[in-house]
Amino acid sequence: MAHKVKIYTTPSCSYCGMAKKFLDDNGIKYQEFDIVQDKAAREEMKNKCNSWTVPTICVDNGVVIGFNEAELRDRLGL
């Protein structure tokens, strides 16, 4: 089953890079939003996800704050 995945990142965040590598390595397609450059994405992350932490990863209707591999595996059924 394909999941709808959004990841909110900043360019200097090493955990963002690790999260994207994990998603790429597992063949998970995602939309990335750089909250430094994209003010609308920053507001969406704050308001919809109730987060100021990167990476914030939205999987379907759930949110994973930070790079938590175990929680991502669980939400993605890996």
C-alpha positions in Angstrom: 0.0 0.0 0.0 1.3 3.4 -0.9 1.5 5.9 1.9 1.2 9.7 1.6 4.4 11.0 3.2 5.5 14.6 3.7 8.8 15.5 5.3 9.6 19.0 6.6 13.3 19.7 6.7 16.0 22.3 6.9 19.2 22.2 4.9 21.6 21.9 7.9 19.7 19.2 9.8 21.6 15.9 9.8 18.6 14.0 11.1 16.6 15.2 8.1 19.3 13.7 5.9 19.1 10.4 7.8 15.3 10.4 7.5 15.4 11.0 3.8 18.0 8.3 3.3 15.9 5.9 5.3 12.8 6.7 3.1 14.9 6.4 -0.1 16.5 3.2 0.9 13.1 1.7 1.6 11.6 2.9 -1.7 9.2 5.3 0.0 8.1 8.2 -2.1 7.7 11.5 -0.3 7.2 15.2 -0.7 10.0 17.3 0.9 9.4 20.8 2.2 12.3 23.1 3.2 10.9 25.2 6.0 13.7 27.7 5.7 12.7 28.6 2.2 9.0 27.8 2.2 7.1 30.0 4.7 3.7 28.3 3.9 5.2 24.9 4.6 6.7 26.2 7.9 3.2 27.4 8.9 1.6 24.1 7.8 4.1 22.2 9.9 3.4 24.4 12.9 -0.4 24.4 12.6 -1.3 21.0 11.2 1.5 18.9 12.8 1.8 21.0 16.0 5.6 20.8 15.6 8.6 23.2 15.5 11.1 20.3 15.2 12.7 18.9 12.1 12.4 16.5 10.6 8.7 16.4 11.0 7.4 13.5 9.0 3.7 13.1 8.2 2.7 9.6 7.2 -0.9 9.4 6.1 -2.8 11.0 9.0 0.0 10.5 11.6 3.0 12.5 12.6 6.5 11.4 13.5 8.6 14.1 15.2 12.3 13.7 14.7 14.0 10.7 13.0 12.6 7.7 14.8 13.3 4.7 12.6 11.3 2.2 14.7 8.2 4.5 14.6 8.6 5.1 10.9 8.9 1.3 10.2 5.7 0.8 12.2 3.7 3.5 10.5 5.0 2.4 7.0 4.5 -1.3 7.6 8.2 -2.2 7.0 
